[in-house]
């Protein structure tokens, strides 16, 4: 196990999530892509803590923040989907372009 | 010997985490996609256990089990194909997304192997969980306070957004009344 191996795993998870966030039509599937991207950030933060600065707890705190962001993103995402679904019976990104200029 | 076992465990878990992540966008059932994402999170939890982050590893495992079960319920509620009985695809701009994510991975991988990472400073504490607890109750308390306010704001915002008379609903009523 090395820092590079962990960062490679983080990059792979981040980019798989990026593919999902860019390509999925369903808002719920898009959120899954975002969760995978944050998952990659969790791995990278943990690796930096262990291999760069294990004496300080900064990396651990960053992991804690990233896990919280995952939960908040999911809660807000579902609230937005619920609001959209109530109003228009849609749950796809293509039908939710209100803020498009 | 211990190092070899850990290295094997790392690569097995890493392959499983990425494989399950890819499966999320490949399987044709929304419920299966949710559980594939859960598998990816569980593997990442295992990776954290390998580098002595026992509390955070277990936290990810427990939290993601609950989060993905909630997600599965929402999937079944919203998606037309929760059981995977009818194969379907719901993608747009697949080639563009593949090119962008592939390019991003190539750039990140190149950075991982070319950046001169700093030398390790300090040693892992005997109990990283105690170190984390002391940090968030001491010098990092502001971070925890902001997280607390963010959670409260999210709770209020989610209720306001998804309530029956929410923003979109009122907008629709106004639109209908104007008509």
Interface residues (C-beta under 8 A of the other chain):
Chain A: X1 X3 X4 X5 X6 X7 X8 X9 X11 X12 X13 X14 X15 X16 X17 X18 X19 X20 X22 X23 X24 X25 X26 X28 X29 X31 X32 X33 X35 X36 X39 X42 X43 X46 X47 X49 X50 X51 X52 X53 X54 X55 X56 X57 X58 X60 X61 X63 X64 X65 X67 X68 X70 X71 X72 X74 X75 X76 X78 X79 X80 X81 X82 X83 X84 X85 X86 X87 X88 X91 X92 X93 X94
Chain B: X3 X6 X7 X10 X11 X14 X17 X18 X21 X22 X24 X25 X30 X33 X34 X37 X40 X41 X44 X47 X48 X50 X51 X52 X53 X56 X59 X60 X63 X67 X70 X71 X74 X75 X78 X79 X90 X91 X92 X93 X94 X96 X97 X98 X100 X101 X102 X104 X105 X108 X109 X112 X113 X117 X118 X120 X121 X122 X123 X124 X125 X128 X131 X132 X134 X135 X136 X140 X143 X147 X150 X151 X154 X155 X157 X158 X159 X161 X162 X164 X166 X167 X168 X169 X171 X172
